[in-house]
Amino acid sequence: MAWFTRQITVQIEGQVTWQVVRDQRDGRWFGVCHPLNINAAGNTWGEFEESMKEAIALLFESLVEHGELEAFLRRNNWRAGTPTPPPGARIHIRRVEIPTAIEMKERFAQLAIA
């Protein structure tokens, strides 16, 4: 992390659903979050959860850096529960708090690909 960035926590008042499947052959976990247009994977459930958190944090860092966070929140009918950084700020989001629902699927084909 560069000296000119600062760490923040972003709290979003909204909810997202992840569609998740476990590969029956090797036990790996895969998930898709359509509202955020991101995905995650992990060898274990714990690794999958960390991958989800990292994907969300990277998305929000990019939204802030490109000045798109406020428009993104409005588009999803969400609001920030904490003050958001100014557009273009160089930040490292250490955590995004957003309520998450998990929708388990039995097969990869059931993951709705957008």
JOTA-V537457 format. One record per pair of residues at least 4 apart in sequence whose ideal C-beta (glycine too) atoms are under 6 Angstrom apart, sorted by the first residue. I is the first residue (numbers start at 1). J is the second residue. If there is no record, write none. Layout:
BEGIN
i=I j=J
i=I j=J
END
This chain:
BEGIN
i=1 j=5
i=1 j=92
i=4 j=90
i=5 j=90
i=5 j=91
i=5 j=92
i=6 j=91
i=7 j=92
i=7 j=94
i=8 j=91
i=8 j=93
i=9 j=95
i=10 j=60
i=10 j=93
i=10 j=96
i=11 j=81
i=11 j=82
i=11 j=97
i=12 j=78
i=12 j=98
i=13 j=79
i=13 j=81
i=14 j=76
i=14 j=78
i=15 j=99
i=16 j=33
i=16 j=35
i=16 j=36
i=16 j=100
i=17 j=101
i=17 j=103
i=18 j=31
i=18 j=33
i=18 j=102
i=19 j=32
i=19 j=103
i=19 j=105
i=19 j=111
i=20 j=31
i=20 j=102
i=20 j=104
i=21 j=30
i=21 j=105
i=21 j=108
i=21 j=111
i=22 j=29
i=23 j=28
i=28 j=43
i=29 j=42
i=29 j=45
i=29 j=48
i=30 j=41
i=31 j=40
i=32 j=39
i=32 j=111
i=33 j=38
i=34 j=114
i=36 j=59
i=38 j=55
i=38 j=59
i=40 j=48
i=40 j=51
i=40 j=52
i=40 j=55
i=41 j=51
i=42 j=47
i=42 j=48
i=42 j=51
i=43 j=47
i=56 j=96
i=57 j=93
i=57 j=96
i=60 j=93
i=60 j=96
i=61 j=93
i=63 j=68
i=63 j=69
i=63 j=72
i=64 j=69
i=64 j=85
i=64 j=89
i=64 j=91
i=67 j=87
i=67 j=88
i=68 j=72
i=69 j=84
i=73 j=78
i=80 j=84
i=85 j=89
i=85 j=91
i=105 j=110
i=105 j=111
END
